């Protein structure tokens, strides 16, 4: 998302979500609120991709993920309920001698990037 259209869409969503009943139900659980915000179905919480990427790293690096690892993520595009989510981690060239540096991405079924980030994991 980018440009004026995206900013207008975010402003519309922000206004819709400021209404107290909408705060209780929300964009993640209410079909009605999602439709009013311009989505056909509710939006999946970003924690789903965060959890999936964290699980991928934990399976590969094990307990090192709990001993000085760093993880930074940015949710860049909404994932809709019913979508497939696939996560990938790629080792970045030029890593330090002490850590693995990885680029992270989560994409939906059409390969649209939904979440990006990096991880630094001790060797």
C-alpha positions, 0 to 999 in steps of 0.5 A: 500500500502506498500513496494518497489512496492508501492514506485515505483508506487508513483514515477511513478505517481509523474513523470507523474504529473510533466509534466505541462499539467498533472498538469492542468488536473490531476489524478482526472479528466483525464482518460488518465493521470489516465491510464498512472499512472496505474489506470483504471479510475481517482482517487477520491479526498481525500476531498470526504472521508474527507467531508463524515467523517466530515458530519457523525460527524456533524450529530451526534455531531452537533455544538460541531464540531465547538467548539473545536473539532479536526479531523485528517485524512490520505488518505492511498489508492486511491478510484476510480471513480465509487466506493462506499464509506462508513464511520464509527466512533467508540468511543475509550475506555478510553476516557477523561472526557472532550472529546469523542475520536473516530476512523474514517475509510472510506472503499470502496465497497470491504471493503478496507480501504481508509481513517483513522483518529481520532476525538476528540469532546468536551462533 
